[in-house]
Amino acid sequence: MVNVYYFKPAGQSGGRGLGEREQQRPPRPTQPAWIPGGRRPLQLRYRPLRAPRVSSPQPHHSPRSPRSPRAAPRSRCASMSSTESSSRTADKSPREQVDRLLVGLRWRRLEEPLGFIKVLQWLFAIFAFGSCGSYSGETGATVRCNNEAKDVSAIIVAFGYPFRLNRVQYEMPLCDDESTSKTMHLMGDFSAPAEFFVTLGIFSFFYTIAALVIYLRFHKLYTENRRFPLVDFCVTVSFTFFWLVAAAAWGKGLTDVKGATRPSSLTAAMSVCHGEEAVCSAGATPSMGLANISVLFGFINFFLWAGNCWFVFKETPWHGQGQDQGQGASPESAAEQGAVEKQ
C-alpha cells in the first residue's frame, strides 16, 4: 500500500486565504491502480496533507517608533513642547523667587525707629564715602622770569583721593639758561585718615543692608533669638565710636590738605620764587566744598549711630531684666514703708 498526501494551493477555493485547511477531499478511484512490472496491483490511499499555518504579516504602528513616518512629527512636537515648557519654568522660577521675597518683606517695620534710622544710616554712609572718595581738585601758580624773553609759565597741579600729596609731581620753571625746569612734589601724606573714613563708610553701608534684611524679612527670628539683639547692640556701639574717630581724624587731615594745597604754599616751596630772577603769583585756588561736606556727613553718621544705640538696647534682654528688677523691688519697698509707718 502507498500513502499519497496532497495539499491544495491557495487561490483555487473562492475567497480563501493562504494557509487555510482544505476540508473537501477528491473522489477515490473505484479500481486499484496497476503499475507495469509488478506482481500485484497497488492500492492507493489518499490522505489530505495539513498545510502549515502561516500568519500573514500585519503592519504594527506605534506612536513612538522611529520607522513610522507619522510618529516622527508627533515626537518632534512633543520634544518642542517639552523644551518650551522647561524654558518657561526656568524663566518663571527666578521671578517667583523674587516675588516671594518681596511678599515676605514687612515694609511697616520701616515706620518704626529701629528700621527708619537704619535707612538713614544707609543713605548717609553712601554720602560720606562717596563725597570723600570722589574728590579731586587743582591748585596752581604763575612764574614770570625777569630775563630778556620774560617767559611766563603757568603751573597747574591736580590732586585728589587718597591725598598722597608727596607723590604728586609738577614742573617748576627755571629762569637760567642752563636748564628749563625742575621736578617738584607737594608736601604731606594724608591718606591714612581719608582711607579710614572711606573704609568705615563702606562697612557701614554693607552692615545696614544686612540689618535691614533681618528686620524686614526675619524679624520674628530677630525677636525670638536673644543673640541677634546683643550682636546688633555691640556692633552699633562700635560703629558709633569709629564714626566719631573717623570724622575727627578726617577733619584734621582735611585741614592739613587745605594748607598744603594753597597757592601760597606752592609758591613758598619753589626756590625760583625766593630770588630776584622771577616773580611768582598765586594761581587757581582749589575748591574744598565736597571735602567739607564729607566731614559733615561723618559727624551726621556719628549722631545717627549714637541715637540708634538706645533703640537697639531696648531689644536686648538687658533692658527687660532692668524692668523686671524695678517691678520686683516696688512691692518690697512698699512693704518696708508700711512697716515703718506702723512702728
ABEGO torsion letter per residue (X at the ends): XBBBBBBBBBGABBGBBBGBBBABBBBBBABBBBBBGBABBBBBBBBBBBBBBBBBBBBBBBAABAABAAAAAAAAAAAAAAAAAAAAAAAAAAAAAAAAAAAABBAAAAABAAAAAAAAAAAAAAAAAAAAAABBBBBBBBBBBABAAGBBBBBBBBBEOAGBAAABBBBBBBABAABABBBBBBBEBAAAAAAAAAAAAAAAAAAAAAAAAAAAAAAAAAAABAAAAAAAAAAAAAAAAAAAAAAAAAAAAAAAAAAAABAAAAAAABAAAABAABBBBBBBBBBAAAAAAAAAAAAAAAAAAAAAAAAAAAABAAAAAAAAAAAAAAAAAAAAAAAAAAX
